[in-house]
Amino acid sequence: MAGEHVVAVAPEFAQGPGWSNRPLTIIVSDSDGKLRSECLQPDEQGTEIGLLFATCASAHSAMREAVERRIAGGGGGRKRTRPG
C-alpha cells in the first residue's frame, strides 16, 4: 500500500430475511490519484474496527441521509471531477 491512502470508509449494517452482515467499504487513492474500493468483511476487520463499527455506522447513516436530503432539496453543491 506504499503511496496509497484511505480517502473514506463506509461502515453499514446490511440485513435481509435470515441473514445479516456488517461490511466496511474502503475508498483508497493510489499515488496517481486513481480511486478504488475494497470491502472488509467482519472476519477481516479486527478488534479495533469491531469496537468502532456501530458508532461509525450510525454517524455514516446520519450523514448519508443528510446529504440525500440536501441533494433532494436542490442544494447539491459544486460538482468536482478528477483528472484522468
Biopython code that builds the backbone (N, CA, C, O; Angstrom):
import numpy as np
from Bio.PDB.StructureBuilder import StructureBuilder

atoms = [
    (1, "MET", "N", (0.819, -1.182, 0.000)),
    (1, "MET", "CA", (0.000, 0.000, 0.000)),
    (1, "MET", "C", (0.873, 1.260, 0.000)),
    (1, "MET", "O", (0.398, 2.339, 0.353)),
    (2, "ALA", "N", (2.123, 1.134, -0.386)),
    (2, "ALA", "CA", (3.016, 2.290, -0.445)),
    (2, "ALA", "C", (2.491, 3.306, -1.445)),
    (2, "ALA", "O", (2.117, 2.943, -2.561)),
    (3, "GLY", "N", (2.458, 4.580, -1.054)),
    (3, "GLY", "CA", (1.970, 5.635, -1.933)),
    (3, "GLY", "C", (0.457, 5.723, -2.000)),
    (3, "GLY", "O", (-0.081, 6.534, -2.753)),
    (4, "GLU", "N", (-0.229, 4.912, -1.235)),
    (4, "GLU", "CA", (-1.697, 4.930, -1.223)),
    (4, "GLU", "C", (-2.185, 5.488, 0.109)),
    (4, "GLU", "O", (-1.474, 5.446, 1.113)),
    (5, "HIS", "N", (-3.407, 6.009, 0.102)),
    (5, "HIS", "CA", (-4.008, 6.410, 1.374)),
    (5, "HIS", "C", (-5.516, 6.206, 1.322)),
    (5, "HIS", "O", (-6.140, 6.265, 0.262)),
    (6, "VAL", "N", (-6.071, 5.970, 2.482)),
    (6, "VAL", "CA", (-7.511, 5.756, 2.610)),
    (6, "VAL", "C", (-8.189, 7.118, 2.543)),
    (6, "VAL", "O", (-7.860, 8.023, 3.310)),
    (7, "VAL", "N", (-9.143, 7.256, 1.616)),
    (7, "VAL", "CA", (-9.886, 8.500, 1.430)),
    (7, "VAL", "C", (-11.144, 8.501, 2.297)),
    (7, "VAL", "O", (-11.496, 9.521, 2.890)),
    (8, "ALA", "N", (-11.811, 7.364, 2.367)),
    (8, "ALA", "CA", (-13.070, 7.277, 3.111)),
    (8, "ALA", "C", (-13.343, 5.834, 3.502)),
    (8, "ALA", "O", (-12.871, 4.896, 2.860)),
    (9, "VAL", "N", (-14.112, 5.678, 4.562)),
    (9, "VAL", "CA", (-14.612, 4.368, 4.960)),
    (9, "VAL", "C", (-16.113, 4.493, 5.173)),
    (9, "VAL", "O", (-16.599, 5.531, 5.622)),
    (10, "ALA", "N", (-16.836, 3.446, 4.853)),
    (10, "ALA", "CA", (-18.296, 3.475, 4.970)),
    (10, "ALA", "C", (-18.767, 2.179, 5.630)),
    (10, "ALA", "O", (-18.962, 1.169, 4.953)),
    (11, "PRO", "N", (-18.947, 2.210, 6.947)),
    (11, "PRO", "CA", (-19.474, 1.035, 7.635)),
    (11, "PRO", "C", (-21.002, 1.012, 7.536)),
    (11, "PRO", "O", (-21.659, 2.025, 7.776)),
    (12, "GLU", "N", (-21.556, -0.135, 7.185)),
    (12, "GLU", "CA", (-23.008, -0.231, 7.070)),
    (12, "GLU", "C", (-23.484, -1.592, 7.562)),
    (12, "GLU", "O", (-22.859, -2.621, 7.306)),
    (13, "PHE", "N", (-24.595, -1.570, 8.267)),
    (13, "PHE", "CA", (-25.262, -2.813, 8.626)),
    (13, "PHE", "C", (-26.152, -3.195, 7.449)),
    (13, "PHE", "O", (-26.855, -2.349, 6.895)),
    (14, "ALA", "N", (-26.121, -4.456, 7.074)),
    (14, "ALA", "CA", (-26.962, -4.953, 5.987)),
    (14, "ALA", "C", (-27.698, -6.189, 6.498)),
    (14, "ALA", "O", (-27.144, -6.987, 7.255)),
    (15, "GLN", "N", (-28.944, -6.334, 6.078)),
    (15, "GLN", "CA", (-29.702, -7.486, 6.547)),
    (15, "GLN", "C", (-30.865, -7.796, 5.623)),
    (15, "GLN", "O", (-31.328, -6.943, 4.866)),
    (16, "GLY", "N", (-31.311, -9.000, 5.700)),
    (16, "GLY", "CA", (-32.467, -9.461, 4.956)),
    (16, "GLY", "C", (-33.043, -10.650, 5.694)),
    (16, "GLY", "O", (-32.557, -11.002, 6.769)),
    (17, "PRO", "N", (-34.064, -11.273, 5.144)),
    (17, "PRO", "CA", (-34.663, -12.434, 5.810)),
    (17, "PRO", "C", (-33.631, -13.555, 6.004)),
    (17, "PRO", "O", (-33.166, -14.154, 5.034)),
    (18, "GLY", "N", (-33.289, -13.823, 7.231)),
    (18, "GLY", "CA", (-32.387, -14.930, 7.541)),
    (18, "GLY", "C", (-30.907, -14.639, 7.430)),
    (18, "GLY", "O", (-30.103, -15.562, 7.561)),
    (19, "TRP", "N", (-30.510, -13.405, 7.196)),
    (19, "TRP", "CA", (-29.084, -13.091, 7.108)),
    (19, "TRP", "C", (-28.818, -11.664, 7.588)),
    (19, "TRP", "O", (-29.713, -10.820, 7.612)),
    (20, "SER", "N", (-27.582, -11.423, 7.964)),
    (20, "SER", "CA", (-27.132, -10.074, 8.304)),
    (20, "SER", "C", (-25.627, -9.998, 8.046)),
    (20, "SER", "O", (-24.936, -11.016, 8.006)),
    (21, "ASN", "N", (-25.139, -8.782, 7.874)),
    (21, "ASN", "CA", (-23.724, -8.573, 7.605)),
    (21, "ASN", "C", (-23.364, -7.162, 8.042)),
    (21, "ASN", "O", (-24.249, -6.325, 8.225)),
    (22, "ARG", "N", (-22.091, -6.892, 8.210)),
    (22, "ARG", "CA", (-21.616, -5.553, 8.546)),
    (22, "ARG", "C", (-20.332, -5.257, 7.783)),
    (22, "ARG", "O", (-19.259, -5.184, 8.381)),
    (23, "PRO", "N", (-20.431, -5.086, 6.466)),
    (23, "PRO", "CA", (-19.252, -4.810, 5.649)),
    (23, "PRO", "C", (-18.729, -3.396, 5.876)),
    (23, "PRO", "O", (-19.482, -2.485, 6.219)),
    (24, "LEU", "N", (-17.436, -3.235, 5.680)),
    (24, "LEU", "CA", (-16.787, -1.936, 5.745)),
    (24, "LEU", "C", (-16.206, -1.654, 4.361)),
    (24, "LEU", "O", (-15.233, -2.284, 3.947)),
    (25, "THR", "N", (-16.809, -0.706, 3.653)),
    (25, "THR", "CA", (-16.313, -0.322, 2.332)),
    (25, "THR", "C", (-15.240, 0.736, 2.516)),
    (25, "THR", "O", (-15.417, 1.689, 3.275)),
    (26, "ILE", "N", (-14.127, 0.564, 1.816)),
    (26, "ILE", "CA", (-12.981, 1.465, 1.928)),
    (26, "ILE", "C", (-12.670, 2.032, 0.549)),
    (26, "ILE", "O", (-12.590, 1.287, -0.428)),
    (27, "ILE", "N", (-12.495, 3.345, 0.466)),
    (27, "ILE", "CA", (-12.073, 4.001, -0.775)),
    (27, "ILE", "C", (-10.608, 4.369, -0.607)),
    (27, "ILE", "O", (-10.242, 5.071, 0.336)),
    (28, "VAL", "N", (-9.768, 3.894, -1.526)),
    (28, "VAL", "CA", (-8.323, 4.096, -1.465)),
    (28, "VAL", "C", (-7.875, 4.870, -2.696)),
    (28, "VAL", "O", (-8.340, 4.605, -3.804)),
    (29, "SER", "N", (-6.972, 5.827, -2.503)),
    (29, "SER", "CA", (-6.374, 6.579, -3.604)),
    (29, "SER", "C", (-4.932, 6.115, -3.769)),
    (29, "SER", "O", (-4.180, 6.057, -2.797)),
    (30, "ASP", "N", (-4.545, 5.781, -5.009)),
    (30, "ASP", "CA", (-3.159, 5.375, -5.227)),
    (30, "ASP", "C", (-2.282, 6.609, -5.465)),
    (30, "ASP", "O", (-2.773, 7.736, -5.400)),
    (31, "SER", "N", (-1.012, 6.408, -5.735)),
    (31, "SER", "CA", (-0.071, 7.516, -5.877)),
    (31, "SER", "C", (-0.380, 8.403, -7.083)),
    (31, "SER", "O", (0.096, 9.536, -7.149)),
    (32, "ASP", "N", (-1.175, 7.901, -8.042)),
    (32, "ASP", "CA", (-1.587, 8.691, -9.208)),
    (32, "ASP", "C", (-2.950, 9.351, -9.016)),
    (32, "ASP", "O", (-3.445, 10.020, -9.923)),
    (33, "GLY", "N", (-3.556, 9.173, -7.855)),
    (33, "GLY", "CA", (-4.863, 9.744, -7.580)),
    (33, "GLY", "C", (-6.027, 8.892, -8.048)),
    (33, "GLY", "O", (-7.182, 9.304, -7.932)),
    (34, "LYS", "N", (-5.743, 7.711, -8.577)),
    (34, "LYS", "CA", (-6.797, 6.804, -9.027)),
    (34, "LYS", "C", (-7.460, 6.162, -7.811)),
    (34, "LYS", "O", (-6.780, 5.701, -6.894)),
    (35, "LEU", "N", (-8.789, 6.135, -7.811)),
    (35, "LEU", "CA", (-9.549, 5.595, -6.688)),
    (35, "LEU", "C", (-9.985, 4.161, -6.945)),
    (35, "LEU", "O", (-10.265, 3.771, -8.078)),
    (36, "ARG", "N", (-10.035, 3.394, -5.877)),
    (36, "ARG", "CA", (-10.594, 2.037, -5.943)),
    (36, "ARG", "C", (-11.311, 1.773, -4.630)),
    (36, "ARG", "O", (-11.039, 2.417, -3.617)),
    (37, "SER", "N", (-12.219, 0.831, -4.661)),
    (37, "SER", "CA", (-12.914, 0.465, -3.428)),
    (37, "SER", "C", (-12.559, -0.968, -3.050)),
    (37, "SER", "O", (-12.320, -1.824, -3.902)),
    (38, "GLU", "N", (-12.535, -1.191, -1.762)),
    (38, "GLU", "CA", (-12.319, -2.517, -1.195)),
    (38, "GLU", "C", (-13.396, -2.740, -0.148)),
    (38, "GLU", "O", (-14.017, -1.785, 0.320)),
    (39, "CYS", "N", (-13.618, -3.967, 0.214)),
    (39, "CYS", "CA", (-14.632, -4.273, 1.219)),
    (39, "CYS", "C", (-14.043, -5.249, 2.236)),
    (39, "CYS", "O", (-13.554, -6.320, 1.875)),
    (40, "LEU", "N", (-14.098, -4.863, 3.510)),
    (40, "LEU", "CA", (-13.672, -5.753, 4.577)),
    (40, "LEU", "C", (-14.903, -6.388, 5.206)),
    (40, "LEU", "O", (-15.807, -5.694, 5.670)),
    (41, "GLN", "N", (-14.926, -7.710, 5.213)),
    (41, "GLN", "CA", (-15.984, -8.451, 5.875)),
    (41, "GLN", "C", (-15.681, -8.506, 7.376)),
    (41, "GLN", "O", (-14.538, -8.282, 7.775)),
    (42, "PRO", "N", (-16.675, -8.797, 8.208)),
    (42, "PRO", "CA", (-16.463, -8.782, 9.661)),
    (42, "PRO", "C", (-15.254, -9.594, 10.133)),
    (42, "PRO", "O", (-14.545, -9.160, 11.041)),
    (43, "ASP", "N", (-15.010, -10.750, 9.540)),
    (43, "ASP", "CA", (-13.881, -11.571, 9.983)),
    (43, "ASP", "C", (-12.531, -11.002, 9.568)),
    (43, "ASP", "O", (-11.496, -11.514, 9.993)),
    (44, "GLU", "N", (-12.518, -9.952, 8.748)),
    (44, "GLU", "CA", (-11.285, -9.291, 8.313)),
    (44, "GLU", "C", (-11.054, -7.960, 9.033)),
    (44, "GLU", "O", (-10.033, -7.310, 8.807)),
    (45, "GLN", "N", (-11.974, -7.552, 9.883)),
    (45, "GLN", "CA", (-11.940, -6.208, 10.444)),
    (45, "GLN", "C", (-11.096, -6.060, 11.704)),
    (45, "GLN", "O", (-10.573, -4.972, 11.950)),
    (46, "GLY", "N", (-10.945, -7.075, 12.489)),
    (46, "GLY", "CA", (-10.143, -6.979, 13.703)),
    (46, "GLY", "C", (-10.884, -6.296, 14.843)),
    (46, "GLY", "O", (-11.975, -5.755, 14.662)),
    (47, "THR", "N", (-10.268, -6.331, 16.021)),
    (47, "THR", "CA", (-10.888, -5.840, 17.244)),
    (47, "THR", "C", (-11.142, -4.335, 17.215)),
    (47, "THR", "O", (-12.241, -3.896, 17.551)),
    (48, "GLU", "N", (-10.146, -3.532, 16.819)),
    (48, "GLU", "CA", (-10.295, -2.073, 16.853)),
    (48, "GLU", "C", (-11.446, -1.604, 15.971)),
    (48, "GLU", "O", (-12.267, -0.794, 16.401)),
    (49, "ILE", "N", (-11.512, -2.109, 14.740)),
    (49, "ILE", "CA", (-12.609, -1.740, 13.839)),
    (49, "ILE", "C", (-13.934, -2.249, 14.401)),
    (49, "ILE", "O", (-14.947, -1.551, 14.343)),
    (50, "GLY", "N", (-13.925, -3.457, 14.942)),
    (50, "GLY", "CA", (-15.135, -4.019, 15.527)),
    (50, "GLY", "C", (-15.704, -3.155, 16.640)),
    (50, "GLY", "O", (-16.920, -2.999, 16.750)),
    (51, "LEU", "N", (-14.831, -2.596, 17.465)),
    (51, "LEU", "CA", (-15.275, -1.737, 18.558)),
    (51, "LEU", "C", (-15.846, -0.410, 18.058)),
    (51, "LEU", "O", (-16.751, 0.143, 18.684)),
    (52, "LEU", "N", (-15.339, 0.100, 16.958)),
    (52, "LEU", "CA", (-15.782, 1.387, 16.411)),
    (52, "LEU", "C", (-16.969, 1.265, 15.461)),
    (52, "LEU", "O", (-17.635, 2.259, 15.173)),
    (53, "PHE", "N", (-17.238, 0.060, 14.973)),
    (53, "PHE", "CA", (-18.158, -0.127, 13.855)),
    (53, "PHE", "C", (-19.545, 0.462, 14.101)),
    (53, "PHE", "O", (-20.016, 1.250, 13.281)),
    (54, "ALA", "N", (-20.213, 0.113, 15.195)),
    (54, "ALA", "CA", (-21.603, 0.548, 15.414)),
    (54, "ALA", "C", (-21.709, 2.071, 15.492)),
    (54, "ALA", "O", (-22.616, 2.662, 14.906)),
    (55, "THR", "N", (-20.787, 2.701, 16.210)),
    (55, "THR", "CA", (-20.810, 4.159, 16.336)),
    (55, "THR", "C", (-20.597, 4.820, 14.981)),
    (55, "THR", "O", (-21.313, 5.755, 14.622)),
    (56, "CYS", "N", (-19.611, 4.333, 14.227)),
    (56, "CYS", "CA", (-19.312, 4.915, 12.914)),
    (56, "CYS", "C", (-20.435, 4.642, 11.910)),
    (56, "CYS", "O", (-20.744, 5.497, 11.080)),
    (57, "ALA", "N", (-21.041, 3.465, 11.981)),
    (57, "ALA", "CA", (-22.152, 3.156, 11.079)),
    (57, "ALA", "C", (-23.324, 4.091, 11.336)),
    (57, "ALA", "O", (-23.990, 4.523, 10.395)),
    (58, "SER", "N", (-23.580, 4.404, 12.592)),
    (58, "SER", "CA", (-24.658, 5.333, 12.939)),
    (58, "SER", "C", (-24.364, 6.727, 12.380)),
    (58, "SER", "O", (-25.239, 7.358, 11.786)),
    (59, "ALA", "N", (-23.146, 7.201, 12.568)),
    (59, "ALA", "CA", (-22.758, 8.523, 12.047)),
    (59, "ALA", "C", (-22.794, 8.528, 10.519)),
    (59, "ALA", "O", (-23.246, 9.500, 9.915)),
    (60, "HIS", "N", (-22.323, 7.456, 9.896)),
    (60, "HIS", "CA", (-22.331, 7.359, 8.429)),
    (60, "HIS", "C", (-23.759, 7.405, 7.887)),
    (60, "HIS", "O", (-24.036, 8.093, 6.904)),
    (61, "SER", "N", (-24.651, 6.673, 8.531)),
    (61, "SER", "CA", (-26.046, 6.649, 8.103)),
    (61, "SER", "C", (-26.679, 8.038, 8.222)),
    (61, "SER", "O", (-27.381, 8.483, 7.314)),
    (62, "ALA", "N", (-26.429, 8.715, 9.337)),
    (62, "ALA", "CA", (-26.973, 10.064, 9.535)),
    (62, "ALA", "C", (-26.417, 11.040, 8.501)),
    (62, "ALA", "O", (-27.158, 11.868, 7.972)),
    (63, "MET", "N", (-25.124, 10.951, 8.210)),
    (63, "MET", "CA", (-24.507, 11.839, 7.221)),
    (63, "MET", "C", (-25.059, 11.553, 5.827)),
    (63, "MET", "O", (-25.370, 12.484, 5.085)),
    (64, "ARG", "N", (-25.186, 10.271, 5.461)),
    (64, "ARG", "CA", (-25.729, 9.907, 4.149)),
    (64, "ARG", "C", (-27.148, 10.438, 3.987)),
    (64, "ARG", "O", (-27.488, 10.985, 2.938)),
    (65, "GLU", "N", (-27.976, 10.282, 5.012)),
    (65, "GLU", "CA", (-29.353, 10.780, 4.948)),
    (65, "GLU", "C", (-29.394, 12.300, 4.835)),
    (65, "GLU", "O", (-30.224, 12.838, 4.102)),
    (66, "ALA", "N", (-28.513, 13.002, 5.547)),
    (66, "ALA", "CA", (-28.458, 14.465, 5.461)),
    (66, "ALA", "C", (-28.042, 14.912, 4.060)),
    (66, "ALA", "O", (-28.595, 15.874, 3.526)),
    (67, "VAL", "N", (-27.081, 14.227, 3.471)),
    (67, "VAL", "CA", (-26.646, 14.558, 2.107)),
    (67, "VAL", "C", (-27.766, 14.287, 1.113)),
    (67, "VAL", "O", (-28.003, 15.092, 0.213)),
    (68, "GLU", "N", (-28.456, 13.164, 1.266)),
    (68, "GLU", "CA", (-29.569, 12.853, 0.367)),
    (68, "GLU", "C", (-30.664, 13.911, 0.461)),
    (68, "GLU", "O", (-31.224, 14.307, -0.561)),
    (69, "ARG", "N", (-30.982, 14.379, 1.685)),
    (69, "ARG", "CA", (-31.972, 15.452, 1.843)),
    (69, "ARG", "C", (-31.480, 16.740, 1.186)),
    (69, "ARG", "O", (-32.257, 17.437, 0.534)),
    (70, "ARG", "N", (-30.229, 17.052, 1.348)),
    (70, "ARG", "CA", (-29.653, 18.271, 0.763)),
    (70, "ARG", "C", (-29.734, 18.216, -0.754)),
    (70, "ARG", "O", (-30.137, 19.191, -1.388)),
    (71, "ILE", "N", (-29.360, 17.102, -1.335)),
    (71, "ILE", "CA", (-29.409, 16.949, -2.795)),
    (71, "ILE", "C", (-30.848, 17.015, -3.284)),
    (71, "ILE", "O", (-31.133, 17.687, -4.275)),
    (72, "ALA", "N", (-31.760, 16.327, -2.602)),
    (72, "ALA", "CA", (-33.177, 16.334, -2.993)),
    (72, "ALA", "C", (-33.772, 17.733, -2.907)),
    (72, "ALA", "O", (-34.687, 18.067, -3.659)),
    (73, "GLY", "N", (-33.256, 18.552, -1.994)),
    (73, "GLY", "CA", (-33.747, 19.917, -1.830)),
    (73, "GLY", "C", (-33.107, 20.908, -2.782)),
    (73, "GLY", "O", (-33.378, 22.107, -2.706)),
    (74, "GLY", "N", (-32.263, 20.423, -3.677)),
    (74, "GLY", "CA", (-31.642, 21.300, -4.666)),
    (74, "GLY", "C", (-30.370, 21.977, -4.190)),
    (74, "GLY", "O", (-29.851, 22.849, -4.887)),
    (75, "GLY", "N", (-29.853, 21.609, -3.037)),
    (75, "GLY", "CA", (-28.628, 22.214, -2.528)),
    (75, "GLY", "C", (-27.448, 21.306, -2.687)),
    (75, "GLY", "O", (-26.690, 21.094, -1.741)),
    (76, "GLY", "N", (-27.277, 20.760, -3.880)),
    (76, "GLY", "CA", (-26.267, 19.732, -4.111)),
    (76, "GLY", "C", (-24.823, 20.185, -4.047)),
    (76, "GLY", "O", (-23.939, 19.334, -3.936)),
    (77, "GLY", "N", (-24.533, 21.464, -4.109)),
    (77, "GLY", "CA", (-23.149, 21.915, -4.069)),
    (77, "GLY", "C", (-22.458, 21.824, -5.412)),
    (77, "GLY", "O", (-23.079, 21.477, -6.417)),
    (78, "ARG", "N", (-21.169, 22.139, -5.428)),
    (78, "ARG", "CA", (-20.392, 22.124, -6.666)),
    (78, "ARG", "C", (-20.026, 20.701, -7.063)),
    (78, "ARG", "O", (-19.733, 19.864, -6.209)),
    (79, "LYS", "N", (-20.045, 20.438, -8.348)),
    (79, "LYS", "CA", (-19.607, 19.144, -8.846)),
    (79, "LYS", "C", (-18.111, 19.222, -9.080)),
    (79, "LYS", "O", (-17.609, 20.186, -9.656)),
    (80, "ARG", "N", (-17.395, 18.184, -8.621)),
    (80, "ARG", "CA", (-15.963, 18.121, -8.801)),
    (80, "ARG", "C", (-15.619, 16.910, -9.637)),
    (80, "ARG", "O", (-16.234, 15.852, -9.509)),
    (81, "THR", "N", (-14.647, 17.074, -10.478)),
    (81, "THR", "CA", (-14.162, 15.952, -11.259)),
    (81, "THR", "C", (-12.674, 15.795, -10.997)),
    (81, "THR", "O", (-11.979, 16.749, -10.649)),
    (82, "ARG", "N", (-12.207, 14.573, -11.171)),
    (82, "ARG", "CA", (-10.793, 14.292, -11.002)),
    (82, "ARG", "C", (-10.185, 14.063, -12.366)),
    (82, "ARG", "O", (-10.818, 13.449, -13.225)),
    (83, "PRO", "N", (-8.974, 14.540, -12.588)),
    (83, "PRO", "CA", (-8.321, 14.300, -13.870)),
    (83, "PRO", "C", (-8.088, 12.814, -14.081)),
    (83, "PRO", "O", (-7.892, 12.062, -13.126)),
    (84, "GLY", "N", (-8.112, 12.399, -15.344)),
    (84, "GLY", "CA", (-7.796, 11.024, -15.688)),
    (84, "GLY", "C", (-8.970, 10.186, -15.629)),
    (84, "GLY", "O", (-8.885, 8.986, -15.891)),
]
sb = StructureBuilder()
sb.init_structure("model")
sb.init_model(0)
sb.init_chain("A")
sb.init_seg("    ")
for serial, (resi, resn, name, xyz) in enumerate(atoms, 1):
    if name == "N":
        sb.init_residue(resn, " ", resi, " ")
    sb.init_atom(name, np.array(xyz, "f"), 0.0, 1.0, " ", f" {name:<3s}", serial, name[0])
structure = sb.get_structure()
